[in-house]
Amino acid sequence: MSDSLGSGPRPPAPRTPQTAPQTTLRRRLAELRGPAAVPHPLDARALAALAANPGCRRRALLDGAGVDKTALASALGAPSGFGQSQFAFMRGNAFEAKAKADGGAELLRLLGVAEPGEVRTPDLAAAGPEGRAARTALALREATAAGVWSLLDHPMLALEVAGSPAYLEPDAVVVRPDGRWTVAEIKSFPMIDGSADAAKVGAAARQAAVYVLALERVAALTDGAEVGHSVLLVCPKDFSNQPTGSVVDVRKQLAVTRRQLARLTRVEDIAAAVPEGVTFDVAACSPEQLTAAVEAVPHAYAPECLAACELAFHCRDRARETGAVEMLGRSVRGELGGLTTVGDVLAAARGDGGDPDDPAVAALRRAAALRAEAVADAGAGVGACR
């Protein structure tokens, strides 16, 4: 039977107040990225690096727009040293498969569970990252309600960062019968005699903290769920391919990540300040045009960026050209107050510039006087010896 109300065109569904702004933002970010460029996904490693330097608007905008920073850095003539060799990539995949073998029995053994009984491994397949994130959230709720051990292999988690959605894919999430969720982070660097490289463990902990933060969003809507603040770090034992594990407390990294991500300026505010016509389209722009586009967005370079950002070499070269004190490190930058260039610092130390009432200027002049005194005393001592 025909529906008399459906014979004519239906009125459009009412839009929520956020629909139009979100559509405008997506369109603007697509313009910045380039119409033909595929959005580069924002992963947990990038989010951890972004949280470590929340004042860098350049990285926030490029990551929010999905710009491939590796290709952009190469086009700018300052390629990064990021990335794994094909051999290392294949070795890492093989080790991850070994760690997840037998339906996750090895992972559960590393968690201290010898006989878990039934272990569910839900199918998380869905269309697109949004669909996979929704399917993961549903699977987490179902696993919590079932009250049995469950292993989610490469789940997809959603997290809003500076007003822009990010989709994250941890190696695994284990759901315990009591409703606690534990992140498992699988790395290919070795754990020798029960310990691994501290810098690599720290980086893995910061990355896992991002996953925990995203899981907390889902757990808040799930009855009986609790996200564990200790993650399972799985690495090869000694010089073998045998998985071994260590439980790492990430509460400190979680607190820092939560605070730093909250400080990030919203992506739409940064994009609104970029002049019309600016684009980071590597395929359509010359190196000169890309350089001008990148320089249109402020950055906050620090030496730590060299280990975390693909554009670090380019930003370092620009900082050297301008003599910015940021290239000396964040701690030095914080001590110098309003002195923003190396030239300003040297002038203040010599007494040729700076406000004498400024504590930073006074400290520099005192340090310069002490140095001059020490050099004079050393010279007098050498003369006496002769």
Summary of the structure (lengths in Angstrom):
residues: 386
radius of gyration: 26.3
end to end distance: 114.9
largest distance: 114.9
contacts: 1145
relative contact order: 0.13
helix: 51%
strand: 13%
